[in-house]
Each structure stands twice: as C-alpha cells, then as structure tokens.
Amino acid sequence: MAAATEKIGRNDIALFGICWFGYFFAYFGRMNYSACMASIILAEGYSKGMVGLVGTGLFITYGLGQIFSGFLGDYVAPRKMIVVGLIGSSLSNLGMCLAPSLNVMIVVWCVNGFMQSLLWSPIVRLFAQYFTAQVRGTLGVYINSTVPVGTLATYGFTALILELTGDWKQVFLGSFFVVMLTAVGWWIGTGMLLPKLTRVDIEVAERTGDGKENAIEKAPLGELVLGSGMVFMCLVLMMQGMLKEGITAWMPSLMGEKFAVGTTLAIVSTALIPMFNIIGISIAAAVRKVIGDEVRCSFFLFIAGTIALVVLYLTSFIGLIPMFVFFSVATTIMMAVNTVYVGVVPGYFAKKGRSSSVSGILNAFVNLGIATSMFATGAFSEAFGWDMTMIFWCVCGGIGIFSSFIGYQIWKNYKVGL
C-alpha cells in the first residue's frame, strides 16, 4: 500500500492540477459558441447550416492544428506552446464580439480552433516527461474529466450571461477575460512549479556514463500509424467525436424544435449532460481495469453506446425526459471511449519519442468528427428532420463498433513490442 502511495507524489498532483485547470478554463473559449448557437440563430436570423459552419470551421482548424501541434510538441517547450494557445484563444473570443458578419465570425473562429489546438499535446508531453508509466496511466485517465466539467461550466456560464444580458456577444467578451486570466495563471504557475520537478526522461533521453543525455531516435511516424492499427483507432475516434461533442452542440436546437423548449432552458438542460458525462471517466477507469486493453475497451463501450442511441431514437417519440436520459447515457459512454483512447494510448509511444505526435493525430480525428457533425447535423436535420438524424447517429455507432473490433486485432500484436 505504501509503495502505491509513493507513485503519486505531491509534485505529481501539483503538475496534474495546473494542467487540469489550464485545460478546464480553455473550454470557456471553445465550447461557448456551441452553447449559444440557438441564441445566435434567433437573434441574427441565420440558418442552422450557416451557424453550424462557424463551429465546423473551428473544429476543422482545431483538428488539423492537433496534427501540427503534435509534431511541434515533440520539439518545443510545452509551457510556451500552451501560453501562446491561451492568449490566442482569448483574443479570438474578443474578435467574435467585434465581428461585423457571419463570414468574419467563421474566420475568427477558425483562428481560435488553431490556437486551442496548441494545448492538449503539450500537456500529454508534460505527463510523459515528468510522470512514471504507472502515474501517467492513472492521471492520464482523470485529466479527461476537464472535458465534461469544462463543458458543464461553459454551458452554465453561457446561460447565465444570456439570461442577464440577452446579448450573445457578451458571452464571448466574458470568455475573453476568463481565458486571458488563465494564460497569466499558467505562465506564473508553471514558472514556479517546473523548476522543482525531476524529469523521468521517459521519452526524451538516456543518460550516458559522463552524466550527459543522448536524445533517443524518434521512430518513423508512418510506421507507427500503419503498424499499430491507428487508422482504425482514428475512425473510432471520429465516430466518437460525432456522437459526443457534435450531438451535444445541437441538443438545444433539437429540444427547442421537437418539444418547444425555450432557448435558455434548452441550454441549461444541455448543460446538465456533462454532469452525467463525468461518470464516463469512472466508467473508463473501471472498464480498463477489468478488460485491460484500451482499444478492446472501446469495442464493448461502443456496443453499449450504440444500444443507448437506438433507445434514444425510440424514446424520442415518448417525451422529452426519456429522450434526455438516454441521450445522457449515450454521450457518457462516448466520453468513456474518448478517455481510454486520448488519455492513455499516446503514452505507449513515449519510448519511441512520439507521445505528442500520436496524441495530436488521435485528437485530430476526434475533432474531424465534431466538425463533420457540427455542419452535417444542422444541414441533415433541415433536410430530413430530427428523426432521420437520430437514425444516422445509430449508423455512426455501428461504424464505431466495426472499427474498434478491427483496430484491436492489429493493436494487440503491436502493443507487445512497446
């Protein structure tokens, strides 16, 4: 018992905490647009497809930026990358307040997506640099709690400002201040903490007899992608992104159109969903402990999630509350899928010097799924209605089941050599 306690020390907790709060507050500058899309539609008279295009722009640049920041994160100091991302995101939110048209909003929000992409991969690299494998495996799961908690806080923050001011632009002004203060706190906090920490050199170097460090050779990325089954992992995460964040973004509109729920009430109700999603972190940890392998975990989780989506469709004919319950169940399970992949799998590639790159690639496909869903869900629901849209979600669940099964068959052999 004592040995287990020693593995997570005070400095480990301190680093985890500062990373957790940094990423948590970053959500105020990213998910706020999704939270107030329904208000923008009502206030400005834009179509759902066009409003969804702004969100799509963010997640496209966020996804592509994840690949870029993944490569960059293997070479550039994580502390510097993260402060640049936070400041850039803060200024982008200020730009949304001043944007004179929807076209300008698209450009500004695309910039925000790139700035936000500079955050996650450096956090993964910090974990690889300063945490042992066991500590990284444990805390790597729980860092993902920033996703549901950050989403919950952002939706609550958005609903409060809309209720007090009635002006969606004030949401972005508030986010500007929150994220800028976070950037200042990150720079000061890490400046005080990192010099006190000891690197475990898990991904970067091996010590020679004279005490110097030799950088280990980074493995060819193409070889890792093809040999590990990462192609199928990426497809799984794309479906997960569509069935978690993308659907959540459109839930206020679905509730408003199908059940005549007011905008503020719809946003507040949607904000409750991340409360359930927090359970997904515990589900991920429990399933990982029982099954052992993260990719195999995703297969069983996707089966459960797809069943929940089918029941969601069936209960949508009964009433709002049953549909809301199974929507919460489905997104909670998708949260667990994201956790076992994004929070843990990149760490396996630390010894090959590619933890940041792999993290960037996996996150890119999560956000490709979100980007696709942000636009496609709005356009699809306008063309065919919400019932057919929910059937489409079930099909995406089936694709996730198939991809996770094939991915595991490749991964289980490749993982032995890591």
Disulfide bonds with the S-S distance in Angstrom:
none
